[in-house]
Structure formats: C-alpha cells, structure tokens
Amino acid sequence: MTNPYHVDSEVGRLRQVIVHRPGLALRRLTPSNVHGFLFDDIMWVDRAQAEHDRFTGVMRERGIEVFELTDLLTDVLEDDRGRDWVMERVATADYLGPYLVEPVRRFLCALDAGDLATHLMGGLTRGELTESGGGLRLQMLGPWDFILPPLPNQLFTRDTSCWIYNGVTVNEMAMPARRREAIHMEAIYRFHPRFADAGFPYWFGADGVDHLPASLEGGDVVVIGNGAVAVGMGERTSPQGVEILARRLFSRGAARTVVAVELPMRRAFMHLDTIMTMVERDAFLVYPEVADSVRSWILRPDGDGEVEVTAASTLFTALADALDLNEVRVLTTGGDHLEQVREQWDDGNNVLSLEPGVVVAYDRNVDTNAKLRKAGIEVIEISGSELGRGRGGPRCMSCPILREAA
C-alpha cells in the first residue's frame, strides 16, 4: 500500500485530521487534582463538547475529513492483537503494582471495545474496579482515587503525534501526566486498518525505547514547507529531541532544514505554537514580546551523515531563508501590550489554517482576529470559553494527517 498520509505545510489545504472530543477524562477533573493534570481550571464539559462540535463542524463544512480518536481506538480494541498490545503496555506491575495487574486486566478486558477506549482515556477509579484483593496500593486507595489516571490532555491531539512531510512522530511526552497518551496513538498507527499497512516512516518514537530526557511534542513542530521544519525548545521539547528528529529527517531526505527555536521555560509559552503559527505561505502570526527576542539555530545535513548547527541572526531571517523568500510577513498579536499578553494567554496565536489565508481562531481574541482580517486573512471564529481553560487553541486540538503543500 502506498503511503497516503503526508503533511507538506502548515497552510496548504487541510484534507484529513484527527481530533478528540471532550469526554470522561475532563469530567474527572476537580479543583484539587486539576493542576496535577496540567490544567488551570475545571471545564463545564457539556459546553466544551458543544464548542468542540462547532470546531469540527467548521472543518467538515470545508470538506475536511475528521476522524475521532475514540472511534479509531475503539476499532483497534475490537481486534485481539490491538487489545493485547495496549494491555501489555497499560496494565503493568511497574505502573499498577504487581497485585493489581490481573484484576485490572480482567476488568478492562471484560469491557466492550467502546467502553474500554473510554476508560483508557477517561481513567479508572478504585470504586469502579469490581474486584477486591490484596496488595499495598489497593488498600491505600479510597473509592474515588485513580488506579488508572485519566488523560484529559489527549484533547490536544497535536502534541502526542505529528506528521512531518511523509512520516510521523509518536512523541515522548515531557510531563508524566501525558505519557500514556502515546500508547493510544502508536496502537492506532500499528493496528488500525487505515494505517497498519500504509508503510510510512516514524521520525521519532514508536520504537520501544525510552528516549527521555529527549522529548518532543507536536505543539513545538511547525512544518513550514519547502523541505523545512521549525521546532521549539522549551518546557516540553528538549534540544536532544530536536537533534534526534533532525538526524532522522535528514537521513531519509525528508527535510533539508530544521530551524530550532529557544522558548522561555514558562507555562504561558509551553509550545512554539503558543507564540507563533503560520497563516499564509509567507506570513506568521507571532507574539512579539517573545518571538522578537528568542535565540534560534539552523540545522542542516553536513554531507557526512551528521547535523551542522549554525546560529541564526534572527528567527525571521532563518524562516525566510528556509522558505527561499526575501522576507516573511510578521503579523503580531493584537491590541496594546496588556491586551497582547491577555490574548496570547487565551491562545490568540494558536490558530489552525484550513487552507492558505483561512484560519480557525477563538472568538475571544478580538484584537488579534481583527488584525488578521486587516491583513487579508479569513478568520472563522469558534467559542473557546471552556475549551480555552485547557491552555490550547484550534491548532492544539488537531492532528493533521493529510495536508497539501502551500
């Protein structure tokens, strides 16, 4: 089977995408556990679902094929090979404790595939486990304590897996609360009929090796086109992860330039796409307070199988050079300084391009959206009053698997 999946740019016409509708995992968040799951606040889940439905509806109206992560995982779990593969990686003695492995496996494997997918992502409490038994850990847990913690951040499908030209990464997530997410994505790519025989390469992960502290997350990866990729390095993606990715891309001739961007180690700037997204082949939406001052480097193959690293004079000259342009257009977060800070925090820079010059954005970022429209960009607004509480915008909530070149 010829590989039908590729992402050749950030702004070319989007054809297929994976999303994850808010569900049980977000209903498990409480004021006392929310920060441990990397959220700042609890969501009104019913409203978040309505907002997400509007988001996916916008894409479908534009002819984009939208795949729901729960449906893909359910299909995998209908197959004994896929179910066994997932169970071997989720129900382990190291993760659960040796006396909980078998009770948890029996409980989960008795579920139908849809309910199993729900609990793998939504978590399992002590009260839901119908078996009692020995073991220190089980005796320490109260009825609402988690045996299997939920994965509320799986909402942000961009981070766990990202497609770069004709291949994909299954990412080593930096934060412990997110690491189990990669099991689900790898299972889908290995066992789902849509992907199992497609023959695409893996640029990072999916090799059974624990690469940490080398980490990579999709929110830091921007496929700018023309054989170039920009990758942020901050809270979630390490320089080691960027180097591994670059070597693999270069060794297979999949890319010719990687622009590495140093981000401040602050939650507000956790990924590159919190300060910069692409809205046209020659135009970037950026948060000027950070983007104007960050250090960046240009990585290229040296001709002997290694990577040559050169400091860039500025980020924007590096991006222009990678795109073979004299310069790039820089559109900044809207409003005065205080409004820029607010709208950056509310994912004003985290827009999803559906095609050249057409983006989806949260409606709350009034000044930024107005500035984009003034620059000739069509902005389709969706509500993010609840979704935005997770610190992720339209780009974060989407994993493109098929996108044309710009």
N, C-alpha and C positions, 0 to 999 in steps of 0.2 A: 504494500500500500504506500503510495506517495504521500509524504507528509503534507496535509492540507493546512496546517496551522503555522502562522507567522505573524509577527508584528513588526512592520517595517518603518514605523514612525510613531510619533505621538499625536499627529494631527491628520494623518490620512484617514480616509473613510473607514469608520469602525463597522465591522461586519458581524462579529460574534464576541460574546463577553460572558464571563461567569460572575454571578452575584450571590449574596446570601441574605435572605430576608430575615429581619429581626425575629427572634423566637424565644424558646425556653431559656437559653443562656442569659438573655437580658432580663428575664423575669426573676432570675436568681440573684440579681444584684440588690444589695441593701446598703444603707448608709454606713454600716460597719465593715463591709467587705469590699466596697466599690473601688477603693484606691488600690487594694491588693490585686484587683483585676484590671488595673491601668485605666480606669475611668475616673472622671472628676465628679460625676453626679449620676444618680439613677435616672432611667428614662421612663416616661409613660409609654409603654411598649405598644399599645394599640395605636397611639398616634404615630409612633415611629414606623410601624408597619404601613400605615396609610401614606406616610411621606415616602417610604421606600417604594411602595406600589406606584406612586406618581413618578418616581425616578425611573423605574423600569418601564413604565408606560411610555414615557418620553422616548426612550430608546426604541421600543417596539414600533412606535408611530413613525420613526425614521427608518424602519426596515431592518433594524439590528436584531439578530437572533440572540435571545437572552436565556442563558442556562442557569438554573437554580442549583446551588451547591448541595442542598439537602437532597434534591432529586438525583443528582449524579452519584452521591454517596450511597443513597438507597439502592440504586441499580447495582453498584459494586457489591453491596452487602447481600444481595439476592443470590450471589454466586458464592459457593462454599470456599473457593480459593481466595476471593477477596475478603470474605468474613474472617477466615482463619489468619490471613496475613495481618489484618488490622488487630485482631485479638492478641496475636503474638507480640504486638508492639505496645498495646494499651494495658493489658492485664498481665503485668509482670511483677515479680517479687520485689524488685527494687522500687517500683512505683507504689504498689499497693501494700506491700508486706507479704511474707510467704503464706500466711494463713488466710489471706483474703483473695488470693488469685483464683482458686477454684470456685468459691461462692460467687464472686463477681462474674467469672466466665459463664457459670451456669445461668445466672440471672440474665445477663446480656444476650447470651446465645438462645435463650428461650423466647426472646422478643422477635417480632417480625422485623423485616429489614427497615421499614419506615420508623418504627419506634426505636430500634437500635441506633439509627442515624441521629434521631432526636436526642437520645441520651448521651451518645458520644460527644455531641457538641453542647448539649444542654446540661450535662453533668448528672451525677447520681448521688443522692443523699443516703445517710445511714438508715433513715426511716423507710426509704424506698427499697432497700435490699431486704428481701423477704426472709432470707436465711439468717439465723443467729449462729454463733460459733465462738471458738476461742481466738486467741491472738491478741496481743497487746494493743495494736492500733484500733481494732474494732471496739474493744472495751473502753477506749478513751474517747470515742466519738459520741456526741449527742445526736438526737434524731434528725436535726437539720444541718449537721456537719457534713461536709462533702467527702465521700470516698473517692469519687471521680469529679474533680472540679469542672465547672462549666467553662466554655470558651467564648465569652461574649465578643472578643476581638476578631473572631472569624467573620464577623460582619464586613471587615475590611479585607476583602479577598485579594486586593492588590499586593499586600505585604507578604503573604505566605508563599506566593508563587508568581513569577512574572515571566512573560515571553519576551525574548530579545531576538529579533530577526527570526531565524527558523528553528530556534531552540528555546528551552525553558529552564528556569531555576526552581528548585524546591528548597525553600530558604531555611537556613539555620537561624532561628529567631533569637534575638538577644535576651529577651525577657522570659523567665521561666513560665510565667502565666500563659505564654503563647506557643510554647514549643510543641505541644501535642497537635497543633493545627496542621503541621507539615505532614503528619501521618495520613490525614484525610486526603490532602492534595496528591501525595505520592500514590495512594491507593487508587484514586480516580485515574491518574495518568497510566498506572500499570495495568489496571483491570477493566476499566470501563470500555465497552465496545467502540466508543467514539475515538479513544486514544490508544488503546492497547497495541495495535498493530501499525500505528502511524509512522513509526521509525524516526521520531525527532530526537535530537541530542539533548542531554542535560548539561547545562553550563555550570551548575553548582548544585550540590546536594544529591539526594536520591541514590547514594552510593553505599549506604550502610555505615558510613564513617561519621564519627562525632567531630566536626570541624571546629567547634568552639575552642578558643575565643574568636576564631574567624567567623564573623556573622555577616549576613546580607539580608536586606528586606526590600521588598518591591517598591515601597514608597520612596526609596532613595534612588531608584533606577529610572532614568528618563531616556527613552530611545529617540534621540533627536533626528535620526535619519542620516542618509549619506554615509552609511557604514560607521556611524559614531554613536556613542552612548555616554551620557553624563551620569555619574554616581555620587551621591552624597555620603559623607563620612561623619557620623556624629554619635548620638545615643544608641542607634540601632544597627548601623553598618560600620564595620571596622576596616581599617586600611588593609589588613590581611585578607578580608573577604573581597575587597576590590581587586587586589593583586591576583587572587586565585581566579576570579571571574575574567579579568583581562587576559591572563595567560591562556585560559581555555578558549575564549572567543578568538584570540589571535591565532592559536594553534590550528583552529578549524577554518580560518579565513572568514569567520562570520562578521567580524568588525575590524576596522583598521585604526580606530581612535577611541580611547576612553578618557573623558575629562573627569577627574576626581576633585570633589568639592568639599572642603572642610567646613563643617557646621558647628555652631556653638553647642556645647553639651547642656542643653536646656530643653525642657519638655515642649515648650512652645515651638521649637524647631526640630522636632524628633526625626523628621524625614526631609529630604530635599524638596518633596512636593508640598511642604508646608510654606516654603518661601519662593518656589519657582515652579510654574508649569508652562507648557508650550501651547500657544493658541493659534499660531499660523506657522508656516514653514520658516519664516524669518522673524517671528515675534514671540517674546516670552513675557509672561506676567510675573512680576517679581516683587518681593518685599524689600524696599530699598535699604532699610536700616541694616539688614544682614547681607543681602546679595552684593551690595556695593563694596563690602569690606572683606569678604571671605577670601581665603587663600585657595588656589586651585592649581592642579598639575595636569599635564598632558601625558598620557601613557600610549606608547606605540610599540609595535614589534620591532626588535633591533636587527632582525635578519638572521639571528643565530638561535632562535627559539626562546629568547628571553624578552623581557619588557624594558623598554627605555623610558625613564621618567624625567620630565622636564618641567620646571616651574613655569606657570603661565603668568604673563604680565597682569592680566585681569581675567575674570571669569568670562566676560562678554566677548573679549577678543578671542579667547580659546573656543567659545561656541561658534563664533563667526568663522574662524579658520576651519573648524571641523565640518562646517556646512558649506565650505567654499564660497562664503559670502564676504563682501567688503565689511559689512557690519550687520548686527541684528537690531531689530526694534525692541526697545525695553519699555514695557507698559507697567506702571507701578500701582501698587495697592492704593485705592482712592482715599480722598479726604486729607485733612491736616494730620499732623504727627499722631495725635491722640486717636483719631479715627483709624489711621493706618494700623496702629497697634491693636485696636479692637477688632478690626476686620481681618487682620492676619490671624488672630486667635480664633476667630469664627470661620476659618478656612476660606477666606476671601481669595487666597492664591491657589487653592486646591480645586481647580476646575477640570472637567473632563471634556476633551474635544471629541465631537462626534464626526466631524469632517473639517476640512480647512476653514477656519474662520467661524465655526459654530461650536459653542461650549455650553455645558450644563453647569450651573452655579447655584449656590444657596441664595434665596431672595433677601436674606437679612443683610447681605453685603452691598448695600445700596450704592455707596460711592464707587466702589471698585467696579461693579457692574455697569454703572453709568460711564465710567472711563473706558471700559472695554467697548461699549457701544459707540462712543465717540470716535474710537479708533477703527471702527468698521467691523467689529466682531459681533456676530449674532449671539445673544445671551438668552438661553432658555432657563428660566428660574424655577427652582423647586423649593419647597419649605424644608428648613433644616432645624426647626425649633427643638425637636427631640433628637434627631439623628446627630446633630452637631454636638450634643453632650459627650459623644464618644471621641471628640477631637479628630474627626475625619470627614472629609468632604466627598463630593461625587467621584473624584479620581480614586480616592482610597477605597471606595465601595465597589470598585470594578476591576476585574482581571481580564483585559482584552486577550483573546486567543487568536483572533484574525483581524488584522488591520492593514489596509493598503499603505503603500508609500505615499508621501505627501505630493 
